[in-house]
């Protein structure tokens, strides 16, 4: 092992790069999955369930799955940021979006409507 290999092993990823740790990669994948599911929810599930009566449960389950996917992306991203010292933009975005979603859910508990 030479000096350059030793120096790169301890380095963390930069902000403009893709995630380099396994937890950071999971966070980015879950973020991508949740974004695809959000688009699917907005353009397919919500219009289809609004046209037919009795599908409120399906809409709620799918929306809950999207929210849980995004929150798990944020939690894994937070673990990658704190424990693995990941600094990728995808991980930071997943943590920020997860914080926004959790904030909306908490506000929804206190202000129903």
Number of C-alpha atoms within 10 A of each C-alpha: 5 6 7 8 9 10 9 10 8 8 11 15 17 13 14 10 11 17 24 17 18 13 22 28 21 18 31 25 16 21 26 17 15 22 15 12 21 19 11 14 17 12 11 12 18 18 12 14 15 12 9 9 8 10 14 13 10 13 18 12 11 18 18 12 15 20 19 16 21 28 24 20 30 27 19 23 33 23 18 26 19 11 10 16 15 28 23 24 17 23 30 21 17 28 26 15 16 24 16 13 17 17 12 11 13 11 11 11 10 8 8 6 5
